[in-house]
Amino acid sequence: MDRTLEIGAFAIAHAEHDGVLVTTVIGDVDHGSVEVIDTELSARLDRRPAALVVDLDGVEFFGSLGITALLRAHQRAARLGVGFAVAVSRRPALRTLQVTDLVEVLRVRRTLREAVDLVRAVA
């Protein structure tokens, strides 16, 4: 990873995969971490990359605050013309996104490779 920010058991890291910026979230997405996620995703989008993928496979808890953070990032990416997708295969985050019908809106893919390929194809 190019840059990692750790706060207790929570971490957020940024790296580039095949020309796509990937932000990886590890730990619980809750009131204690969502502000960090918002700030970090906003900072990445300020750089106006061609695309951004948010990798949630390391997430242990994912609730409504996580959904809100992803929707904000998705909407901002759309305004800036930045491709956006989410990679997640593990139940905590995936199930929440499925139940809220956000899988298509946020362009959720089950692997990082699929998400990166998706945004590269569109960018």
C-alpha positions as CSV (number, residue, x, y, z in Angstrom):
1,M,0.0,0.0,0.0
2,D,1.3,3.5,-0.8
3,R,-0.2,5.1,2.3
4,T,-1.8,3.7,5.4
5,L,-3.6,5.5,8.3
6,E,-4.2,3.3,11.4
7,I,-6.4,4.3,14.3
8,G,-6.6,1.4,16.8
9,A,-8.1,-1.6,15.0
10,F,-9.3,0.5,12.1
11,A,-7.1,1.2,9.1
12,I,-7.5,2.9,5.7
13,A,-4.9,2.5,3.0
14,H,-4.4,3.8,-0.5
15,A,-2.6,2.3,-3.4
16,E,-2.7,2.1,-7.2
17,H,-3.7,-1.0,-9.1
18,D,-3.3,-1.0,-12.8
19,G,-3.7,2.8,-13.0
20,V,-6.7,2.8,-10.7
21,L,-6.6,4.4,-7.2
22,V,-7.8,1.9,-4.6
23,T,-8.8,2.8,-1.0
24,T,-8.9,-0.2,1.3
25,V,-10.9,-0.1,4.5
26,I,-10.1,-2.5,7.4
27,G,-12.0,-2.8,10.6
28,D,-15.3,-1.4,11.7
29,V,-17.1,1.3,9.8
30,D,-19.0,3.2,12.5
31,H,-19.2,6.6,14.2
32,G,-15.6,6.3,15.3
33,S,-14.2,5.8,11.7
34,V,-16.7,7.3,9.3
35,E,-15.3,10.8,9.5
36,V,-11.8,9.4,8.6
37,I,-13.3,7.6,5.7
38,D,-15.1,10.7,4.4
39,T,-12.0,12.8,4.8
40,E,-9.8,10.2,3.1
41,L,-12.1,9.5,0.2
42,S,-12.7,13.3,-0.3
43,A,-8.9,13.8,-0.4
44,R,-8.5,11.1,-3.0
45,L,-11.3,12.5,-5.2
46,D,-9.7,16.0,-4.9
47,R,-6.8,14.6,-6.9
48,R,-9.3,13.7,-9.7
49,P,-8.0,10.3,-10.5
50,A,-9.5,8.6,-13.6
51,A,-11.2,6.1,-11.2
52,L,-11.5,5.2,-7.5
53,V,-12.3,1.7,-6.1
54,V,-13.2,1.3,-2.5
55,D,-12.2,-2.1,-1.2
56,L,-14.3,-3.2,1.8
57,D,-13.2,-6.9,2.1
58,G,-11.4,-6.1,5.4
59,V,-14.5,-4.6,7.0
60,E,-15.9,-6.3,10.1
61,F,-18.9,-4.1,10.8
62,F,-20.7,-1.9,8.2
63,G,-23.8,0.1,9.0
64,S,-25.8,3.1,7.9
65,L,-22.9,5.5,8.4
66,G,-20.8,3.5,6.0
67,I,-23.6,3.6,3.4
68,T,-23.8,7.4,3.7
69,A,-20.0,7.7,3.3
70,L,-20.1,5.6,0.1
71,L,-23.0,7.4,-1.3
72,R,-21.3,10.8,-0.7
73,A,-18.1,9.6,-2.4
74,H,-20.1,8.1,-5.3
75,Q,-22.0,11.3,-5.8
76,R,-18.9,13.4,-5.6
77,A,-17.1,11.1,-8.0
78,A,-19.9,11.5,-10.5
79,R,-19.8,15.3,-10.3
80,L,-16.1,15.2,-10.9
81,G,-16.3,12.6,-13.7
82,V,-14.3,10.1,-11.7
83,G,-15.1,6.4,-12.2
84,F,-16.3,4.7,-9.0
85,A,-16.8,1.2,-7.8
86,V,-16.8,-0.9,-4.6
87,A,-15.1,-4.3,-4.2
88,V,-16.5,-6.5,-1.5
89,S,-17.2,-10.2,-1.1
90,R,-17.5,-10.6,2.7
91,R,-20.8,-10.6,4.4
92,P,-20.7,-7.6,6.8
93,A,-20.5,-4.9,4.1
94,L,-21.9,-6.9,1.2
95,R,-25.1,-7.9,2.9
96,T,-25.8,-4.3,4.0
97,L,-25.4,-3.1,0.4
98,Q,-27.6,-5.9,-0.9
99,V,-30.4,-5.2,1.6
100,T,-30.4,-1.5,0.8
101,D,-30.4,-2.1,-3.0
102,L,-27.2,-0.2,-3.5
103,V,-25.2,-2.9,-5.3
104,E,-26.0,-1.5,-8.8
105,V,-25.9,2.2,-7.8
106,L,-22.4,1.8,-6.2
107,R,-21.3,-0.7,-8.8
108,V,-20.4,-3.3,-6.3
109,R,-18.2,-6.2,-7.6
110,R,-17.1,-9.3,-5.6
111,T,-13.4,-8.9,-6.3
112,L,-10.9,-6.1,-6.5
113,R,-9.9,-7.3,-10.0
114,E,-13.5,-7.1,-11.2
115,A,-14.0,-3.6,-9.7
116,V,-10.7,-2.3,-11.2
117,D,-11.5,-3.8,-14.6
118,L,-15.0,-2.2,-14.5
119,V,-13.8,1.3,-13.8
120,R,-10.9,1.0,-16.3
121,A,-13.3,-0.1,-19.0
122,V,-15.4,3.0,-18.4
123,A,-12.6,5.6,-17.8
